[in-house]
Amino acid sequence: MAIKAAFADGDFTIFHIHTIRHAGDPGMSIMDIFRMEDGKVREHWEVLQEIPTTLPHDNGIF
């Protein structure tokens, strides 16, 4: 797992993560969004995207 970006704004913290499950796996792009209140996580959202082995462009995912 590698954190590619992290953002914080007010009560919200967002992480963009690259997770690889095994050797040769292109992995998954994950966005985790947390809403904090009184120093605790009160809400959590997660978005997952499988990274395809080929992309229609040269930009990459990250």
C-alpha positions as CSV (number, residue, x, y, z in Angstrom):
1,M,0.0,0.0,0.0
2,A,1.3,3.5,-0.9
3,I,-0.4,6.8,0.0
4,K,-0.2,8.8,-3.2
5,A,-2.0,12.0,-1.8
6,A,-3.5,13.2,1.4
7,F,-5.7,16.2,2.0
8,A,-7.3,17.8,5.0
9,D,-9.9,20.5,5.1
10,G,-11.8,21.3,8.3
11,D,-13.3,18.1,9.6
12,F,-12.5,16.1,6.4
13,T,-9.4,14.1,5.6
14,I,-9.0,12.4,2.2
15,F,-6.4,9.8,1.2
16,H,-5.6,8.5,-2.3
17,I,-4.1,5.1,-2.0
18,H,-2.5,2.6,-4.4
19,T,-2.9,-1.0,-3.1
20,I,-1.2,-4.0,-4.7
21,R,-2.5,-7.4,-3.6
22,H,0.2,-9.6,-5.1
23,A,3.2,-9.5,-7.4
24,G,2.2,-8.6,-11.0
25,D,-1.1,-7.1,-9.9
26,P,-1.6,-3.6,-11.2
27,G,-3.6,-3.0,-8.0
28,M,-6.5,-0.8,-7.0
29,S,-6.9,3.0,-6.7
30,I,-8.7,3.7,-3.4
31,M,-10.1,7.0,-2.1
32,D,-10.8,7.1,1.6
33,I,-12.8,10.0,3.0
34,F,-13.1,10.6,6.7
35,R,-15.2,13.1,8.6
36,M,-13.9,13.7,12.1
37,E,-15.7,15.0,15.1
38,D,-14.4,15.4,18.7
39,G,-11.1,13.6,17.6
40,K,-13.0,10.6,16.4
41,V,-14.0,9.3,12.9
42,R,-17.8,9.9,12.7
43,E,-18.2,9.0,9.0
44,H,-16.2,7.1,6.4
45,W,-16.6,6.7,2.7
46,E,-14.5,4.6,0.4
47,V,-14.3,4.4,-3.4
48,L,-12.4,1.5,-5.2
49,Q,-11.3,1.2,-8.8
50,E,-9.5,-1.7,-10.3
51,I,-6.5,-0.5,-12.3
52,P,-6.6,-2.0,-15.8
53,T,-3.5,-3.6,-17.2
54,T,-3.7,-1.3,-20.2
55,L,-5.0,2.3,-20.4
56,P,-6.2,4.2,-23.4
57,H,-3.7,7.0,-22.6
58,D,-0.2,7.5,-21.3
59,N,-1.2,9.5,-18.2
60,G,-1.3,6.6,-15.7
61,I,-3.7,6.5,-12.8
62,F,-1.5,8.4,-10.3
